[in-house]
Amino acid sequence: MKGREEAWVAAVVADPRYHALVVARARLGWLLSIIIFTAFAGYLLLIAFDKALLGAPIGTGVTSIGIPVGLGLILLAIALTGVYVAHANRHHDARMAAILSDHAPAQEYDA
């Protein structure tokens, strides 16, 4: 049984569609990571070099500009996670299911 599973995994891994899927998933993951990293790095640079800007109050209230900017970063991270999940569910899962079904091992039935 184990040899059959290993052969099935090897067949899936050897499929060029699988390699294309892995590359596409990695590309999307890196793109979204770069976006969130750039946003957080920009926020940290603002803290480091222009604290007064982030500490400035909004209007006449006591809330500073840094609060909604920080909240925006958190919401951006949540949104990018949603983008990845939606894209994976819509595209990657269907492609992987097709690859797996094309390489599905024959079922043995005990009579």
C-alpha positions as CSV (number, residue, x, y, z in Angstrom):
1,M,0.0,0.0,0.0
2,K,2.8,2.4,0.9
3,G,4.5,1.9,-2.4
4,R,1.4,2.7,-4.3
5,E,0.9,6.0,-2.4
6,E,4.6,6.9,-3.0
7,A,4.1,6.3,-6.7
8,W,0.9,8.4,-6.7
9,V,2.7,11.3,-5.0
10,A,5.6,11.0,-7.4
11,A,3.2,11.1,-10.4
12,V,1.6,14.3,-9.0
13,V,4.9,16.0,-8.3
14,A,6.1,15.1,-11.8
15,D,3.1,16.7,-13.4
16,P,4.0,20.0,-15.1
17,R,0.7,21.5,-14.0
18,Y,1.6,20.9,-10.4
19,H,4.9,22.7,-10.9
20,A,3.0,25.6,-12.5
21,L,0.5,25.6,-9.6
22,V,3.4,25.7,-7.0
23,V,5.0,28.6,-8.8
24,A,1.7,30.5,-9.0
25,R,1.0,30.0,-5.3
26,A,4.5,31.1,-4.4
27,R,4.3,34.2,-6.6
28,L,1.0,35.3,-5.1
29,G,2.3,34.7,-1.6
30,W,5.5,36.7,-2.2
31,L,3.6,39.5,-3.8
32,L,1.2,39.8,-0.8
33,S,4.1,39.5,1.6
34,I,6.0,42.3,-0.2
35,I,2.9,44.5,0.0
36,I,2.4,44.0,3.8
37,F,6.1,44.3,4.5
38,T,6.3,47.6,2.6
39,A,3.3,49.0,4.5
40,F,4.7,48.0,7.9
41,A,8.2,49.2,7.0
42,G,6.7,52.5,5.9
43,Y,4.9,52.8,9.2
44,L,8.0,52.1,11.2
45,L,9.9,54.6,9.1
46,L,7.3,57.2,9.9
47,I,7.6,56.4,13.6
48,A,11.4,56.7,13.4
49,F,11.6,59.8,11.4
50,D,8.4,61.8,11.8
51,K,6.8,61.0,15.2
52,A,5.1,64.4,15.3
53,L,3.1,63.5,12.2
54,L,1.7,60.3,13.7
55,G,1.2,62.1,17.0
56,A,-0.8,65.0,15.5
57,P,-4.4,65.0,16.6
58,I,-7.2,64.4,14.2
59,G,-9.2,67.7,14.1
60,T,-9.8,69.0,17.6
61,G,-10.1,65.5,19.2
62,V,-7.6,63.6,21.2
63,T,-7.1,60.7,18.8
64,S,-3.8,61.0,16.9
65,I,-3.3,60.2,13.2
66,G,-1.2,57.2,14.2
67,I,-4.2,55.3,15.6
68,P,-6.2,55.0,12.3
69,V,-2.9,54.4,10.4
70,G,-2.1,51.5,12.7
71,L,-5.6,50.2,12.4
72,G,-5.4,50.5,8.7
73,L,-2.3,48.3,8.7
74,I,-4.1,45.6,10.7
75,L,-7.1,45.8,8.3
76,L,-4.7,45.6,5.3
77,A,-3.2,42.4,6.8
78,I,-6.7,40.9,7.2
79,A,-7.7,42.0,3.7
80,L,-4.6,40.5,2.1
81,T,-5.3,37.2,3.9
82,G,-8.8,37.3,2.5
83,V,-7.4,38.0,-1.0
84,Y,-5.1,35.0,-0.7
85,V,-7.9,32.7,0.6
86,A,-10.4,33.8,-2.0
87,H,-7.9,33.4,-4.8
88,A,-6.7,30.0,-3.5
89,N,-10.3,28.8,-3.2
90,R,-11.3,30.0,-6.6
91,H,-8.2,29.0,-8.6
92,H,-5.6,26.9,-6.8
93,D,-8.0,24.4,-5.3
94,A,-9.7,23.6,-8.6
95,R,-6.4,23.2,-10.4
96,M,-5.1,20.9,-7.6
97,A,-8.3,18.8,-7.6
98,A,-7.9,18.3,-11.4
99,I,-4.3,17.2,-11.0
100,L,-5.2,14.8,-8.2
101,S,-8.2,13.3,-10.1
102,D,-6.0,12.7,-13.2
103,H,-3.5,10.8,-11.1
104,A,-6.0,9.0,-8.8
105,P,-5.0,5.5,-8.1
106,A,-7.4,2.7,-9.1
107,Q,-9.5,1.6,-6.2
108,E,-9.4,-2.0,-5.2
109,Y,-12.5,-3.6,-3.9
110,D,-12.6,-6.6,-1.6
111,A,-15.4,-8.9,-2.7
